[in-house]
Amino acid sequence: MRVSTSLAEINVVPLVDVMLVLLVIFMVTAPMMQQGLGVKLPQSKRSASIAAPVTISVPLSFRQDKKVRLGNEVVGIDVLAERVRQATADQLTKNVIVAGDGGITLSETMQVFDSLKAAGIENVAIQTQPSTGGRAP
């Protein structure tokens, strides 16, 4: 009776050889691949520039007269929502910066924020200035 033995081991040498050849091919060709298309953008003399965010200044006199500055224009709080809506009508992102005097209260600031919310503004930033001298805590 004859007993035949089968080879139960996997020969990985040819597999490693093929993988190394593929690795070398990819390493050589990768720098030669083009990284996008070269595009010469058109020029226009009438193109609109990207608008800066609208700035609203709330002075200390807001307590008496209920007026804020929208850019360079003095606006009453009762018409602020409509004026901000008009000022941000052509902007894709409706961002507003509120620069309030340090002496106004939170409730007075919230009156301005409520007008901005009525105008459809969702992104409001509060402008501050760094303190002079000393280190931050």
TORLOVO-116674 format. One record per residue: residue number from 1; x, y, z of N, C-alpha, C in turn. Coordinates in pm, whole numbers. Layout:
# residues N
gutor:NUM, n_east:X, n_north:Y, n_up:Z, ca_east:X, ca_north:Y, ca_up:Z, c_east:X, c_north:Y, c_up:Z
...
***
This chain:
# residues 137
gutor:1, n_east:82, n_north:-114, n_up:0, ca_east:0, ca_north:0, ca_up:0, c_east:89, c_north:124, c_up:0
gutor:2, n_east:50, n_north:212, n_up:-80, ca_east:130, ca_north:331, ca_up:-98, c_east:59, c_north:452, c_up:-35
gutor:3, n_east:124, n_north:531, n_up:45, ca_east:67, ca_north:647, ca_up:113, c_east:121, c_north:772, c_up:45
gutor:4, n_east:31, n_north:854, n_up:-5, ca_east:77, ca_north:979, ca_up:-68, c_east:51, c_north:1095, c_up:27
gutor:5, n_east:145, n_north:1177, n_up:35, ca_east:132, ca_north:1293, ca_up:121, c_east:97, c_north:1413, c_up:36
gutor:6, n_east:6, n_north:1490, n_up:84, ca_east:-30, ca_north:1612, ca_up:9, c_east:41, c_north:1732, c_up:71
gutor:7, n_east:69, n_north:1826, n_up:-12, ca_east:136, ca_north:1947, ca_up:34, c_east:31, c_north:2042, c_up:88
gutor:8, n_east:33, n_north:2066, n_up:217, ca_east:-69, ca_north:2147, ca_up:283, c_east:-26, c_north:2291, c_up:305
gutor:9, n_east:90, n_north:2329, n_up:260, ca_east:138, ca_north:2464, ca_up:280, c_east:105, c_north:2551, c_up:158
gutor:10, n_east:79, n_north:2679, n_up:184, ca_east:51, ca_north:2772, ca_up:76, c_east:183, c_north:2839, c_up:39
gutor:11, n_east:210, n_north:2842, n_up:-88, ca_east:332, ca_north:2905, ca_up:-137, c_east:301, c_north:3054, c_up:-161
gutor:12, n_east:350, n_north:3141, n_up:-75, ca_east:321, ca_north:3283, ca_up:-84, c_east:427, c_north:3362, c_up:-160
gutor:13, n_east:533, n_north:3301, n_up:-198, ca_east:640, ca_north:3372, ca_up:-267, c_east:591, c_north:3434, c_up:-398
gutor:14, n_east:517, n_north:3363, n_up:-484, ca_east:469, ca_north:3428, ca_up:-606, c_east:371, c_north:3543, c_up:-576
gutor:15, n_east:290, n_north:3528, n_up:-473, ca_east:197, ca_north:3634, ca_up:-437, c_east:271, c_north:3759, c_up:-392
gutor:16, n_east:375, n_north:3742, n_up:-312, ca_east:455, ca_north:3856, ca_up:-266, c_east:526, c_north:3921, c_up:-384
gutor:17, n_east:575, n_north:3844, n_up:-476, ca_east:642, ca_north:3899, ca_up:-594, c_east:547, c_north:3986, c_up:-676
gutor:18, n_east:428, n_north:3935, n_up:-698, ca_east:329, ca_north:4011, ca_up:-776, c_east:290, c_north:4140, c_up:-703
gutor:19, n_east:271, n_north:4132, n_up:-574, ca_east:232, ca_north:4251, ca_up:-497, c_east:344, c_north:4354, c_up:-497
gutor:20, n_east:468, n_north:4313, n_up:-488, ca_east:579, ca_north:4408, ca_up:-491, c_east:591, c_north:4476, c_up:-626
gutor:21, n_east:568, n_north:4401, n_up:-733, ca_east:572, ca_north:4461, ca_up:-867, c_east:460, c_north:4563, c_up:-881
gutor:22, n_east:338, n_north:4532, n_up:-833, ca_east:228, ca_north:4628, ca_up:-839, c_east:257, c_north:4753, c_up:-754
gutor:23, n_east:319, n_north:4733, n_up:-640, ca_east:354, ca_north:4846, ca_up:-555, c_east:453, c_north:4938, c_up:-624
gutor:24, n_east:553, n_north:4882, n_up:-689, ca_east:652, ca_north:4963, ca_up:-761, c_east:585, c_north:5038, c_up:-876
gutor:25, n_east:495, n_north:4973, n_up:-946, ca_east:425, ca_north:5039, ca_up:-1057, c_east:344, c_north:5158, c_up:-1007
gutor:26, n_east:270, n_north:5140, n_up:-897, ca_east:191, ca_north:5251, ca_up:-843, c_east:279, c_north:5362, c_up:-789
gutor:27, n_east:392, n_north:5329, n_up:-729, ca_east:481, ca_north:5432, ca_up:-677, c_east:543, c_north:5514, c_up:-788
gutor:28, n_east:570, n_north:5453, n_up:-902, ca_east:630, ca_north:5525, ca_up:-1013, c_east:526, c_north:5610, c_up:-1085
gutor:29, n_east:404, n_north:5559, n_up:-1101, ca_east:303, ca_north:5632, ca_up:-1179, c_east:226, c_north:5736, c_up:-1098
gutor:30, n_east:225, n_north:5727, n_up:-966, ca_east:147, ca_north:5820, ca_up:-885, c_east:190, c_north:5966, c_up:-904
gutor:31, n_east:320, n_north:6000, n_up:-904, ca_east:356, ca_north:6141, ca_up:-925, c_east:323, c_north:6191, c_up:-1066
gutor:32, n_east:309, n_north:6102, n_up:-1161, ca_east:280, ca_north:6142, ca_up:-1298, c_east:132, c_north:6172, c_up:-1321
gutor:33, n_east:48, n_north:6130, n_up:-1230, ca_east:-95, ca_north:6155, ca_up:-1246, c_east:-124, c_north:6303, c_up:-1231
gutor:34, n_east:-217, n_north:6354, n_up:-1310, ca_east:-252, ca_north:6494, ca_up:-1305, c_east:-347, c_north:6518, c_up:-1187
gutor:35, n_east:-322, n_north:6623, n_up:-1111, ca_east:-401, ca_north:6653, ca_up:-993, c_east:-508, c_north:6757, c_up:-1025
gutor:36, n_east:-598, n_north:6729, n_up:-1114, ca_east:-704, ca_north:6822, ca_up:-1150, c_east:-679, c_north:6883, c_up:-1286
gutor:37, n_east:-765, n_north:6973, n_up:-1324, ca_east:-756, ca_north:7037, ca_up:-1454, c_east:-710, c_north:7181, c_up:-1438
gutor:38, n_east:-627, n_north:7225, n_up:-1530, ca_east:-586, ca_north:7364, ca_up:-1529, c_east:-697, c_north:7448, c_up:-1591
gutor:39, n_east:-751, n_north:7544, n_up:-1517, ca_east:-862, ca_north:7625, ca_up:-1565, c_east:-822, c_north:7772, c_up:-1557
gutor:40, n_east:-842, n_north:7843, n_up:-1665, ca_east:-821, ca_north:7987, ca_up:-1665, c_east:-958, c_north:8050, c_up:-1642
gutor:41, n_east:-976, n_north:8113, n_up:-1528, ca_east:-1105, ca_north:8169, ca_up:-1491, c_east:-1136, c_north:8293, c_up:-1575
gutor:42, n_east:-1262, n_north:8311, n_up:-1610, ca_east:-1299, ca_north:8430, ca_up:-1688, c_east:-1294, c_north:8556, c_up:-1601
gutor:43, n_east:-1279, n_north:8668, n_up:-1668, ca_east:-1273, ca_north:8795, ca_up:-1597, c_east:-1396, c_north:8877, c_up:-1632
gutor:44, n_east:-1442, n_north:8957, n_up:-1536, ca_east:-1559, ca_north:9040, ca_up:-1557, c_east:-1539, c_north:9173, c_up:-1488
gutor:45, n_east:-1577, n_north:9279, n_up:-1557, ca_east:-1566, ca_north:9412, ca_up:-1497, c_east:-1688, c_north:9446, c_up:-1412
gutor:46, n_east:-1797, n_north:9374, n_up:-1431, ca_east:-1920, ca_north:9405, ca_up:-1359, c_east:-1955, c_north:9299, c_up:-1254
gutor:47, n_east:-1861, n_north:9217, n_up:-1216, ca_east:-1892, ca_north:9115, ca_up:-1117, c_east:-1909, c_north:9179, c_up:-980
gutor:48, n_east:-2000, n_north:9124, n_up:-903, ca_east:-2027, ca_north:9177, ca_up:-769, c_east:-1927, c_north:9120, c_up:-670
gutor:49, n_east:-1881, n_north:9204, n_up:-582, ca_east:-1789, ca_north:9157, ca_up:-480, c_east:-1868, c_north:9092, c_up:-367
gutor:50, n_east:-1799, n_north:9012, n_up:-290, ca_east:-1863, ca_north:8947, ca_up:-176, c_east:-1881, c_north:9051, c_up:-67
gutor:51, n_east:-2004, n_north:9062, n_up:-20, ca_east:-2036, ca_north:9165, ca_up:79, c_east:-1986, c_north:9127, c_up:217
gutor:52, n_east:-1941, n_north:9227, n_up:289, ca_east:-1898, ca_north:9207, ca_up:428, c_east:-2022, c_north:9191, c_up:515
gutor:53, n_east:-2007, n_north:9128, n_up:630, ca_east:-2123, ca_north:9114, ca_up:718, c_east:-2176, c_north:9249, c_up:764
gutor:54, n_east:-2304, n_north:9254, n_up:789, ca_east:-2369, ca_north:9376, ca_up:836, c_east:-2331, c_north:9400, c_up:981
gutor:55, n_east:-2294, n_north:9523, n_up:1014, ca_east:-2255, ca_north:9558, ca_up:1150, c_east:-2360, c_north:9651, c_up:1211
gutor:56, n_east:-2404, n_north:9615, n_up:1331, ca_east:-2500, ca_north:9697, ca_up:1405, c_east:-2432, c_north:9745, c_up:1532
gutor:57, n_east:-2427, n_north:9877, n_up:1550, ca_east:-2368, ca_north:9935, ca_up:1670, c_east:-2481, c_north:9979, c_up:1763
gutor:58, n_east:-2471, n_north:9938, n_up:1888, ca_east:-2570, ca_north:9975, ca_up:1988, c_east:-2504, c_north:10070, c_up:2087
gutor:59, n_east:-2530, n_north:10201, n_up:2075, ca_east:-2465, ca_north:10298, ca_up:2165, c_east:-2531, c_north:10300, c_up:2302
gutor:60, n_east:-2468, n_north:10371, n_up:2393, ca_east:-2523, ca_north:10384, ca_up:2528, c_east:-2652, c_north:10465, c_up:2527
gutor:61, n_east:-2669, n_north:10550, n_up:2427, ca_east:-2792, ca_north:10630, ca_up:2417, c_east:-2913, c_north:10547, c_up:2374
gutor:62, n_east:-2894, n_north:10417, n_up:2350, ca_east:-3004, ca_north:10329, ca_up:2311, c_east:-3112, c_north:10325, c_up:2418
gutor:63, n_east:-3074, n_north:10345, n_up:2543, ca_east:-3172, ca_north:10342, ca_up:2653, c_east:-3278, c_north:10450, c_up:2635
gutor:64, n_east:-3238, n_north:10570, n_up:2591, ca_east:-3333, ca_north:10681, ca_up:2579, c_east:-3405, c_north:10683, c_up:2445
gutor:65, n_east:-3331, n_north:10671, n_up:2335, ca_east:-3393, ca_north:10692, ca_up:2204, c_east:-3423, c_north:10565, c_up:2126
gutor:66, n_east:-3378, n_north:10448, n_up:2172, ca_east:-3404, ca_north:10319, ca_up:2105, c_east:-3358, c_north:10322, c_up:1959
gutor:67, n_east:-3240, n_north:10382, n_up:1935, ca_east:-3185, ca_north:10388, ca_up:1799, c_east:-3048, c_north:10322, c_up:1797
gutor:68, n_east:-3023, n_north:10248, n_up:1690, ca_east:-2895, ca_north:10181, ca_up:1668, c_east:-2838, c_north:10230, c_up:1536
gutor:69, n_east:-2711, n_north:10196, n_up:1512, ca_east:-2648, ca_north:10229, ca_up:1384, c_east:-2636, c_north:10102, c_up:1302
gutor:70, n_east:-2693, n_north:10105, n_up:1184, ca_east:-2682, ca_north:9996, ca_up:1087, c_east:-2583, c_north:10042, c_up:982
gutor:71, n_east:-2458, n_north:10002, n_up:997, ca_east:-2352, ca_north:10056, ca_up:912, c_east:-2329, c_north:10201, c_up:950
gutor:72, n_east:-2361, n_north:10295, n_up:859, ca_east:-2347, ca_north:10438, ca_up:887, c_east:-2481, c_north:10506, c_up:906
gutor:73, n_east:-2588, n_north:10431, n_up:906, ca_east:-2723, ca_north:10486, ca_up:913, c_east:-2783, c_north:10465, c_up:1052
gutor:74, n_east:-2848, n_north:10567, n_up:1105, ca_east:-2916, ca_north:10556, ca_up:1233, c_east:-3057, c_north:10504, c_up:1208
gutor:75, n_east:-3091, n_north:10395, n_up:1280, ca_east:-3218, ca_north:10326, ca_up:1257, c_east:-3285, c_north:10303, c_up:1392
gutor:76, n_east:-3415, n_north:10321, n_up:1396, ca_east:-3490, ca_north:10292, ca_up:1517, c_east:-3511, c_north:10142, c_up:1532
gutor:77, n_east:-3530, n_north:10098, n_up:1657, ca_east:-3545, ca_north:9955, ca_up:1684, c_east:-3672, c_north:9900, c_up:1620
gutor:78, n_east:-3773, n_north:9985, n_up:1599, ca_east:-3899, ca_north:9939, ca_up:1541, c_east:-3887, c_north:9904, c_up:1393
gutor:79, n_east:-3792, n_north:9963, n_up:1321, ca_east:-3773, ca_north:9932, ca_up:1180, c_east:-3644, c_north:9855, c_up:1153
gutor:80, n_east:-3576, n_north:9815, n_up:1260, ca_east:-3446, ca_north:9746, ca_up:1243, c_east:-3461, c_north:9614, c_up:1168
gutor:81, n_east:-3565, n_north:9539, n_up:1197, ca_east:-3583, ca_north:9409, ca_up:1132, c_east:-3595, c_north:9424, c_up:981
gutor:82, n_east:-3674, n_north:9519, n_up:936, ca_east:-3692, ca_north:9538, ca_up:791, c_east:-3566, c_north:9591, c_up:726
gutor:83, n_east:-3495, n_north:9682, n_up:791, ca_east:-3372, ca_north:9736, ca_up:734, c_east:-3263, c_north:9629, c_up:726
gutor:84, n_east:-3254, n_north:9541, n_up:826, ca_east:-3155, ca_north:9433, ca_up:821, c_east:-3193, c_north:9333, c_up:713
gutor:85, n_east:-3321, n_north:9306, n_up:697, ca_east:-3367, ca_north:9216, ca_up:591, c_east:-3328, c_north:9272, c_up:454
gutor:86, n_east:-3343, n_north:9403, n_up:436, ca_east:-3305, ca_north:9466, ca_up:310, c_east:-3153, c_north:9463, c_up:291
gutor:87, n_east:-3079, n_north:9484, n_up:398, ca_east:-2932, ca_north:9490, ca_up:387, c_east:-2872, c_north:9353, c_up:357
gutor:88, n_east:-2939, n_north:9246, n_up:400, ca_east:-2884, ca_north:9111, ca_up:378, c_east:-2957, c_north:9036, c_up:268
gutor:89, n_east:-3038, n_north:9105, n_up:189, ca_east:-3118, ca_north:9037, ca_up:86, c_east:-3030, c_north:8973, c_up:-22
gutor:90, n_east:-2917, n_north:9035, n_up:-56, ca_east:-2833, ca_north:8982, ca_up:-162, c_east:-2721, c_north:8892, c_up:-112
gutor:91, n_east:-2718, n_north:8862, n_up:16, ca_east:-2612, ca_north:8778, ca_up:72, c_east:-2661, c_north:8634, c_up:85
gutor:92, n_east:-2571, n_north:8540, n_up:56, ca_east:-2605, ca_north:8399, ca_up:72, c_east:-2608, c_north:8361, c_up:219
gutor:93, n_east:-2507, n_north:8401, n_up:293, ca_east:-2504, ca_north:8374, ca_up:437, c_east:-2540, c_north:8503, c_up:508
gutor:94, n_east:-2639, n_north:8498, n_up:588, ca_east:-2689, ca_north:8617, ca_up:656, c_east:-2624, c_north:8629, c_up:793
gutor:95, n_east:-2506, n_north:8691, n_up:793, ca_east:-2429, ca_north:8710, ca_up:916, c_east:-2436, c_north:8855, c_up:959
gutor:96, n_east:-2452, n_north:8876, n_up:1090, ca_east:-2460, ca_north:9011, ca_up:1145, c_east:-2366, c_north:9019, c_up:1264
gutor:97, n_east:-2297, n_north:9133, n_up:1274, ca_east:-2209, ca_north:9159, ca_up:1389, c_east:-2273, c_north:9269, c_up:1472
gutor:98, n_east:-2288, n_north:9243, n_up:1601, ca_east:-2344, ca_north:9342, ca_up:1693, c_east:-2230, c_north:9396, c_up:1778
gutor:99, n_east:-2210, n_north:9527, n_up:1770, ca_east:-2108, ca_north:9595, ca_up:1851, c_east:-2181, c_north:9681, c_up:1952
gutor:100, n_east:-2197, n_north:9629, n_up:2071, ca_east:-2270, ca_north:9700, ca_up:2176, c_east:-2177, c_north:9771, c_up:2271
gutor:101, n_east:-2223, n_north:9884, n_up:2321, ca_east:-2148, ca_north:9958, ca_up:2422, c_east:-2140, c_north:9874, c_up:2548
gutor:102, n_east:-2032, n_north:9887, n_up:2621, ca_east:-2014, ca_north:9808, ca_up:2742, c_east:-2111, c_north:9843, c_up:2853
gutor:103, n_east:-2179, n_north:9958, n_up:2842, ca_east:-2270, ca_north:10002, ca_up:2945, c_east:-2413, c_north:9958, c_up:2926
gutor:104, n_east:-2446, n_north:9902, n_up:2812, ca_east:-2586, ca_north:9860, ca_up:2792, c_east:-2609, c_north:9727, c_up:2863
gutor:105, n_east:-2733, n_north:9704, n_up:2900, ca_east:-2767, ca_north:9584, ca_up:2975, c_east:-2798, c_north:9468, c_up:2881
gutor:106, n_east:-2808, n_north:9350, n_up:2938, ca_east:-2839, ca_north:9232, ca_up:2860, c_east:-2980, c_north:9240, c_up:2801
gutor:107, n_east:-3074, n_north:9294, n_up:2874, ca_east:-3210, ca_north:9305, ca_up:2823, c_east:-3217, c_north:9400, c_up:2704
gutor:108, n_east:-3136, n_north:9506, n_up:2705, ca_east:-3132, ca_north:9597, ca_up:2590, c_east:-3068, c_north:9529, c_up:2469
gutor:109, n_east:-2967, n_north:9450, n_up:2492, ca_east:-2904, ca_north:9375, ca_up:2384, c_east:-3002, c_north:9272, c_up:2327
gutor:110, n_east:-3082, n_north:9212, n_up:2413, ca_east:-3178, ca_north:9112, ca_up:2367, c_east:-3289, c_north:9175, c_up:2283
gutor:111, n_east:-3320, n_north:9302, n_up:2304, ca_east:-3416, ca_north:9370, ca_up:2218, c_east:-3363, c_north:9376, c_up:2075
gutor:112, n_east:-3234, n_north:9404, n_up:2061, ca_east:-3172, ca_north:9406, ca_up:1928, c_east:-3170, c_north:9266, c_up:1870
gutor:113, n_east:-3136, n_north:9166, n_up:1951, ca_east:-3132, ca_north:9028, ca_up:1903, c_east:-3271, c_north:8981, c_up:1859
gutor:114, n_east:-3376, n_north:9022, n_up:1930, ca_east:-3512, ca_north:8985, ca_up:1890, c_east:-3548, c_north:9045, c_up:1755
gutor:115, n_east:-3506, n_north:9168, n_up:1729, ca_east:-3530, ca_north:9230, ca_up:1599, c_east:-3455, c_north:9157, c_up:1489
gutor:116, n_east:-3333, n_north:9112, n_up:1519, ca_east:-3255, ca_north:9037, ca_up:1421, c_east:-3319, c_north:8902, c_up:1393
gutor:117, n_east:-3373, n_north:8838, n_up:1495, ca_east:-3441, ca_north:8709, ca_up:1477, c_east:-3566, c_north:8728, c_up:1392
gutor:118, n_east:-3636, n_north:8839, n_up:1412, ca_east:-3755, ca_north:8868, ca_up:1330, c_east:-3717, c_north:8892, c_up:1184
gutor:119, n_east:-3595, n_north:8937, n_up:1161, ca_east:-3548, ca_north:8961, ca_up:1024, c_east:-3498, c_north:8834, c_up:957
gutor:120, n_east:-3495, n_north:8723, n_up:1031, ca_east:-3449, ca_north:8597, ca_up:973, c_east:-3300, c_north:8573, c_up:989
gutor:121, n_east:-3233, n_north:8650, n_up:1071, ca_east:-3089, ca_north:8635, ca_up:1094, c_east:-3069, c_north:8528, c_up:1201
gutor:122, n_east:-2986, n_north:8431, n_up:1170, ca_east:-2959, ca_north:8325, ca_up:1268, c_east:-2817, c_north:8328, c_up:1321
gutor:123, n_east:-2723, n_north:8384, n_up:1246, ca_east:-2583, ca_north:8390, ca_up:1289, c_east:-2550, c_north:8532, c_up:1332
gutor:124, n_east:-2535, n_north:8550, n_up:1462, ca_east:-2505, ca_north:8682, ca_up:1517, c_east:-2375, c_north:8670, c_up:1596
gutor:125, n_east:-2281, n_north:8758, n_up:1565, ca_east:-2155, ca_north:8762, ca_up:1639, c_east:-2153, c_north:8889, c_up:1722
gutor:126, n_east:-2093, n_north:8881, n_up:1839, ca_east:-2080, ca_north:8997, ca_up:1926, c_east:-1936, c_north:9045, c_up:1918
gutor:127, n_east:-1919, n_north:9170, n_up:1878, ca_east:-1785, ca_north:9226, ca_up:1862, c_east:-1730, c_north:9268, c_up:1997
gutor:128, n_east:-1607, n_north:9230, n_up:2024, ca_east:-1539, ca_north:9268, ca_up:2147, c_east:-1402, c_north:9321, c_up:2113
gutor:129, n_east:-1335, n_north:9371, n_up:2212, ca_east:-1196, ca_north:9411, ca_up:2193, c_east:-1114, c_north:9349, c_up:2305
gutor:130, n_east:-989, n_north:9315, n_up:2278, ca_east:-907, ca_north:9253, ca_up:2383, c_east:-878, c_north:9353, c_up:2493
gutor:131, n_east:-867, n_north:9302, n_up:2613, ca_east:-836, ca_north:9389, ca_up:2726, c_east:-689, c_north:9432, c_up:2717
gutor:132, n_east:-662, n_north:9549, n_up:2765, ca_east:-526, ca_north:9600, ca_up:2760, c_east:-453, c_north:9564, c_up:2888
gutor:133, n_east:-329, n_north:9526, n_up:2872, ca_east:-246, ca_north:9489, ca_up:2988, c_east:-290, c_north:9359, c_up:3050
gutor:134, n_east:-200, n_north:9300, n_up:3125, ca_east:-232, ca_north:9176, ca_up:3195, c_east:-250, c_north:9058, c_up:3101
gutor:135, n_east:-251, n_north:8942, n_up:3159, ca_east:-271, ca_north:8820, ca_up:3084, c_east:-413, c_north:8773, c_up:3100
gutor:136, n_east:-458, n_north:8693, n_up:3004, ca_east:-591, ca_north:8634, ca_up:3015, c_east:-591, c_north:8530, c_up:3125
gutor:137, n_east:-701, n_north:8518, n_up:3201, ca_east:-703, ca_north:8419, ca_up:3311, c_east:-704, c_north:8279, c_up:3259
***
